[in-house]
């Protein structure tokens, strides 16, 4: 009998050692090839590359399996020491431990265990989720049909609740033009940064006052640049704002409402929500499997951040996020809760075999 916790932990530690950041394409490929070598012992592996971002799909033979387990191997940048995995007590520490190489390891070990049974299951691993996923899952969903997908992303709760919905994303670039002048005589110029700030405030006024844990649309000024010297009136400035929207948000109406602000507005990114019918048979089955393992109610919850599962929603394919628990992803002290491995693994195993 496989010691799932031990095997997943060992594999996750190997994955963490790869410095698979967006700035390190060599390590991204090495990490993906490591996973391909592991998976091809138990099924068929096909590799892809879109705009320099490698990915793979592993199946037991059927071109488009009914169920896909989806993961990403890329991680955000971190000091070198974060790529030296360490187990302390009941936690595995390291960059990517929970986001999401722990989940990747669970998927891979499960694929190995189910090889003899050959269920209608596929594994999808990509290397660009942290920068949008457009050249990973965004491309692979065009090539593979399926009935349901699960991103084995970190659970938001220790109860391993299932994420069935998340907000959509709208990024806008605001570009302001002014007139340069000496900083001692600002009346001779037009300050582009002032124009930019005024425009942003006008756009921000379209949103409700910020409330923690809100499902309402939100806006965040994420980047701003402009000016060349303190003693010069800047003649150009730009900013990027991050809008997260819900079901009631109308993009075209919103863009029409802000078209008269005194800056150029460019849509940088627009991504759909993750949305599902809560009565979907696959979601209900997964919920039942999790409740059996956890021996408590499994909630269907919302998430504020986006995932690659939005590409499935865009195609009308039901998809959710469900994975192990951990904390501090994208930060120092990131860890995978080792006690969550077995319940996640067994829930996914029962779900796949029950489909």
C-alpha positions as CSV (number, residue, x, y, z in Angstrom):
1,X,0.0,0.0,0.0
2,X,1.4,3.4,-1.1
3,X,2.2,5.8,1.7
4,X,0.6,8.7,-0.1
5,X,1.7,11.4,2.3
6,X,5.3,10.3,2.2
7,X,5.4,9.8,-1.6
8,X,3.7,13.2,-2.3
9,X,6.0,15.0,0.1
10,X,9.1,13.5,-1.5
11,X,8.0,14.4,-5.0
12,X,6.9,17.9,-4.0
13,X,10.4,18.5,-2.5
14,X,12.0,17.5,-5.8
15,X,9.7,19.9,-7.7
16,X,10.4,22.8,-5.3
17,X,14.2,22.5,-6.1
18,X,13.6,23.7,-9.6
19,X,13.8,27.5,-9.8
20,X,10.9,27.6,-12.2
21,X,10.2,31.3,-12.4
22,X,9.2,33.3,-15.5
23,X,12.7,34.8,-15.6
24,X,14.2,31.3,-15.8
25,X,13.0,29.5,-19.0
26,X,15.7,26.9,-18.7
27,X,14.5,25.8,-15.3
28,X,10.8,25.9,-16.5
29,X,11.7,23.4,-19.2
30,X,13.8,21.2,-16.8
31,X,10.9,21.0,-14.3
32,X,8.4,20.2,-17.1
33,X,10.7,17.5,-18.5
34,X,11.2,16.0,-15.1
35,X,7.4,15.7,-14.8
36,X,7.1,14.3,-18.3
37,X,9.7,11.6,-17.5
38,X,7.7,10.7,-14.4
39,X,4.3,10.6,-16.1
40,X,5.3,8.8,-19.3
41,X,6.0,5.6,-17.3
42,X,2.3,5.4,-16.6
43,X,0.6,6.9,-19.6
44,X,1.1,8.9,-22.8
45,X,2.6,12.3,-22.6
46,X,2.4,15.0,-25.2
47,X,4.5,18.2,-24.9
48,X,3.5,21.6,-26.3
49,X,5.2,25.0,-26.5
50,X,3.3,28.3,-27.1
51,X,5.4,31.5,-27.3
52,X,8.2,29.9,-25.4
53,X,6.1,28.5,-22.6
54,X,6.3,24.7,-22.4
55,X,3.4,22.5,-21.2
56,X,2.3,18.9,-21.3
57,X,-0.8,16.7,-21.3
58,X,-0.6,13.2,-19.9
59,X,-3.4,10.6,-20.6
60,X,-3.9,6.9,-20.5
61,X,-4.6,6.8,-24.2
62,X,-7.9,8.6,-24.9
63,X,-7.2,11.9,-26.8
64,X,-9.6,14.0,-24.8
65,X,-10.4,12.4,-21.4
66,X,-13.6,13.3,-19.5
67,X,-11.7,14.7,-16.5
68,X,-8.6,16.9,-16.4
69,X,-6.6,17.7,-13.3
70,X,-4.7,20.9,-14.0
71,X,-1.6,22.3,-12.4
72,X,1.2,24.8,-13.1
73,X,4.9,24.5,-12.4
74,X,5.8,28.2,-12.5
75,X,6.3,30.1,-9.3
76,X,6.9,33.7,-8.4
77,X,10.5,34.9,-7.7
78,X,12.1,34.2,-4.4
79,X,15.5,34.1,-2.7
80,X,17.6,31.0,-3.4
81,X,17.0,29.6,0.0
82,X,13.3,29.3,-0.8
83,X,14.2,26.6,-3.3
84,X,15.7,24.4,-0.6
85,X,12.6,22.5,0.7
86,X,12.4,21.7,4.4
87,X,10.0,19.7,6.4
88,X,9.4,21.2,9.9
89,X,6.8,19.4,11.9
90,X,3.7,18.9,9.8
91,X,4.6,21.5,7.2
92,X,6.7,21.5,4.0
93,X,8.3,24.9,3.4
94,X,9.7,26.2,0.1
95,X,8.7,28.4,-2.9
96,X,5.8,26.7,-4.6
97,X,5.2,24.3,-1.7
98,X,1.5,25.2,-1.8
99,X,1.3,27.3,-5.0
100,X,1.3,24.8,-6.4
101,X,3.9,22.1,-6.5
102,X,2.3,20.2,-3.6
103,X,-0.9,20.0,-5.7
104,X,1.2,19.0,-8.8
105,X,2.7,16.1,-6.8
106,X,-0.7,14.9,-5.7
107,X,-1.9,14.8,-9.3
108,X,1.2,13.0,-10.5
109,X,1.1,10.3,-7.8
110,X,-2.6,9.8,-8.4
111,X,-1.9,9.4,-12.1
112,X,0.6,6.7,-11.3
113,X,-1.7,4.8,-8.9
114,X,-4.6,4.8,-11.4
115,X,-2.5,3.6,-14.4
116,X,-3.7,0.0,-14.3
117,X,-7.4,1.1,-14.2
118,X,-7.0,3.7,-16.9
119,X,-9.9,5.9,-16.0
120,X,-10.9,8.8,-18.4
121,X,-8.4,11.1,-16.8
122,X,-5.8,13.6,-18.0
123,X,-3.1,15.6,-16.3
124,X,-2.3,19.1,-17.6
125,X,0.8,20.9,-16.5
126,X,1.7,24.4,-17.6
127,X,4.4,27.0,-16.9
128,X,2.7,30.4,-17.3
129,X,-0.1,30.5,-14.8
130,X,1.5,33.2,-12.7
131,X,1.6,35.5,-15.7
132,X,-1.9,34.9,-17.0
133,X,-2.0,31.4,-18.4
134,X,-2.7,32.5,-22.0
135,X,0.1,30.3,-23.4
136,X,-0.7,27.3,-21.2
137,X,-4.2,26.3,-20.3
138,X,-5.5,29.1,-22.6
139,X,-4.1,27.2,-25.6
140,X,-4.6,23.6,-24.4
141,X,-8.3,24.0,-23.9
142,X,-8.5,24.7,-27.6
143,X,-7.0,21.3,-28.3
144,X,-8.6,19.1,-25.7
145,X,-12.3,18.6,-25.1
146,X,-13.4,17.5,-21.6
147,X,-16.5,17.3,-19.4
148,X,-14.9,18.7,-16.2
149,X,-11.7,20.2,-14.9
150,X,-10.1,20.6,-11.5
151,X,-7.2,22.9,-10.7
152,X,-5.4,21.3,-7.8
153,X,-4.7,24.8,-6.5
154,X,-4.3,25.6,-2.8
155,X,-7.5,25.4,-0.8
156,X,-8.6,28.6,0.9
157,X,-9.8,26.7,4.0
158,X,-8.6,23.9,6.2
159,X,-11.9,22.2,5.4
160,X,-10.8,21.9,1.8
161,X,-13.9,23.7,0.5
162,X,-14.3,23.9,-3.3
163,X,-13.9,27.1,-5.3
164,X,-16.7,27.2,-7.9
165,X,-16.6,30.9,-8.8
166,X,-14.1,33.8,-9.0
167,X,-14.1,37.3,-10.4
168,X,-13.2,38.3,-13.9
169,X,-10.3,40.6,-14.6
170,X,-10.1,43.9,-16.5
171,X,-6.7,45.7,-16.7
172,X,-6.7,49.2,-18.2
173,X,-3.7,51.3,-19.1
174,X,-4.2,55.1,-18.7
175,X,-2.0,57.3,-20.8
176,X,-1.8,61.1,-20.1
177,X,0.0,63.6,-22.3
178,X,1.0,67.1,-21.0
179,X,3.4,69.8,-21.9
180,X,7.0,70.0,-20.5
181,X,8.3,73.1,-18.7
182,X,10.8,74.0,-16.0
183,X,9.6,72.9,-12.5
184,X,10.0,76.5,-11.2
185,X,7.4,77.7,-13.7
186,X,4.7,75.1,-13.7
187,X,2.2,77.5,-15.2
188,X,4.1,77.2,-18.5
189,X,3.4,73.5,-18.7
190,X,0.7,70.9,-18.4
191,X,1.4,68.3,-15.8
192,X,0.7,64.8,-17.2
193,X,0.9,63.2,-13.8
194,X,-1.8,65.6,-12.5
195,X,-4.0,64.7,-15.4
196,X,-3.4,61.0,-14.7
197,X,-4.3,61.3,-11.0
198,X,-7.5,63.3,-11.8
199,X,-8.6,60.7,-14.4
200,X,-7.9,57.8,-12.1
201,X,-10.0,59.4,-9.3
202,X,-12.8,59.9,-11.8
203,X,-12.7,56.3,-12.7
204,X,-12.4,55.1,-9.1
205,X,-15.5,57.1,-8.2
206,X,-17.5,54.6,-10.4
207,X,-16.9,52.0,-7.7
208,X,-18.4,51.5,-4.3
209,X,-16.4,52.3,-1.2
210,X,-14.0,49.5,-0.6
211,X,-15.2,46.9,1.9
212,X,-13.1,44.0,3.0
213,X,-14.1,40.6,1.6
214,X,-16.5,42.1,-0.9
215,X,-17.9,40.4,-4.0
216,X,-18.6,43.8,-5.5
217,X,-16.3,45.0,-8.4
218,X,-13.1,46.5,-7.1
219,X,-10.3,48.7,-8.6
220,X,-6.6,48.9,-7.7
221,X,-4.0,51.3,-9.0
222,X,-1.2,48.8,-9.5
223,X,1.4,50.6,-11.5
224,X,2.2,54.3,-12.2
225,X,5.1,55.9,-14.0
226,X,5.9,59.4,-15.3
227,X,8.3,62.3,-15.0
228,X,12.0,62.5,-15.7
229,X,13.2,64.9,-13.0
230,X,11.9,66.7,-9.9
231,X,12.5,70.1,-11.5
232,X,10.6,69.3,-14.8
233,X,6.9,69.4,-15.5
234,X,6.2,65.9,-16.8
235,X,4.8,65.7,-20.3
236,X,3.8,62.0,-20.1
237,X,2.6,59.6,-17.5
238,X,0.8,56.3,-17.5
239,X,-0.7,53.8,-15.1
240,X,-2.3,50.4,-15.1
241,X,-5.4,49.7,-13.0
242,X,-6.6,46.3,-12.0
243,X,-10.4,45.8,-12.0
244,X,-12.0,42.7,-10.6
245,X,-15.6,42.3,-11.7
246,X,-18.6,40.2,-10.8
247,X,-21.8,39.0,-12.6
248,X,-23.4,42.5,-12.6
249,X,-20.5,44.2,-14.3
250,X,-21.0,45.3,-17.9
251,X,-17.7,46.0,-19.5
252,X,-18.9,47.9,-22.5
253,X,-21.2,50.1,-20.4
254,X,-18.4,50.8,-18.0
255,X,-16.0,51.8,-20.8
256,X,-18.6,54.0,-22.2
257,X,-19.1,55.7,-18.8
258,X,-15.4,56.6,-18.5
259,X,-14.7,57.5,-22.2
260,X,-14.7,61.2,-21.5
261,X,-11.9,61.3,-18.9
262,X,-8.9,63.3,-20.1
263,X,-6.5,60.4,-20.7
264,X,-6.2,57.6,-23.4
265,X,-7.6,54.3,-22.1
266,X,-6.4,51.0,-23.4
267,X,-7.7,47.6,-22.5
268,X,-4.6,45.6,-21.6
269,X,-6.3,42.4,-20.4
270,X,-9.9,41.1,-20.2
271,X,-10.5,37.7,-18.7
272,X,-13.8,36.0,-17.9
273,X,-15.1,34.9,-14.5
274,X,-15.0,31.4,-13.3
275,X,-18.7,30.5,-13.0
276,X,-20.6,27.2,-12.6
277,X,-24.0,25.8,-12.0
278,X,-23.9,24.6,-8.4
279,X,-26.2,21.7,-9.4
280,X,-23.6,20.4,-11.8
281,X,-23.3,16.6,-11.4
282,X,-19.5,16.7,-11.2
283,X,-19.4,19.4,-8.6
284,X,-22.0,17.5,-6.5
285,X,-20.0,14.3,-6.8
286,X,-16.7,16.0,-5.8
287,X,-18.4,17.7,-2.9
288,X,-19.7,14.3,-1.7
289,X,-16.2,12.8,-2.0
290,X,-14.7,15.6,0.0
291,X,-17.3,15.4,2.7
292,X,-16.7,11.6,3.0
293,X,-13.0,12.3,3.7
294,X,-13.4,15.3,5.9
295,X,-16.5,14.0,7.7
296,X,-18.0,17.5,7.6
297,X,-19.8,19.8,5.2
298,X,-17.9,20.9,2.2
299,X,-18.8,24.4,1.1
300,X,-18.9,25.7,-2.4
301,X,-17.1,29.0,-2.2
302,X,-16.0,32.1,-4.2
303,X,-12.5,33.4,-4.7
304,X,-11.3,36.9,-5.5
305,X,-8.2,36.1,-7.5
306,X,-8.3,34.6,-11.0
307,X,-7.2,31.1,-12.0
308,X,-6.6,29.2,-15.2
309,X,-10.1,27.6,-14.8
310,X,-11.6,30.8,-16.3
311,X,-10.5,29.4,-19.7
312,X,-12.8,26.4,-19.2
313,X,-15.7,28.7,-18.2
314,X,-15.1,30.6,-21.4
315,X,-15.7,27.4,-23.3
316,X,-18.7,26.5,-21.3
317,X,-17.0,23.6,-19.5
318,X,-17.6,23.3,-15.7
319,X,-14.4,23.6,-13.7
320,X,-13.4,24.2,-10.1
321,X,-10.4,24.7,-7.8
322,X,-9.8,22.1,-5.2
323,X,-6.5,21.2,-3.5
324,X,-4.4,20.9,-0.4
325,X,-4.1,23.5,2.3
326,X,-1.2,25.8,3.1
327,X,-0.4,29.4,3.6
328,X,1.9,32.4,2.7
329,X,2.1,31.6,-1.0
330,X,4.0,34.3,-2.9
331,X,5.7,35.2,0.4
332,X,8.4,34.0,2.7
333,X,7.3,31.2,4.9
334,X,5.2,29.5,2.2
335,X,4.2,26.0,3.3
336,X,2.1,23.0,2.4
337,X,0.1,21.5,5.3
338,X,1.2,17.9,5.1
339,X,-1.9,16.7,6.9
340,X,-4.1,17.9,4.0
341,X,-2.4,15.7,1.4
342,X,-4.2,12.4,2.2
343,X,-7.7,14.0,2.3
344,X,-7.1,15.8,-1.0
345,X,-5.6,12.8,-2.7
346,X,-8.4,10.4,-1.5
347,X,-11.1,12.8,-2.5
348,X,-9.7,13.2,-6.0
349,X,-9.2,9.4,-6.3
350,X,-12.7,8.5,-5.3
351,X,-14.1,11.3,-7.6
352,X,-12.2,10.1,-10.6
353,X,-13.2,6.4,-10.1
354,X,-16.8,7.4,-9.5
355,X,-17.1,9.3,-12.8
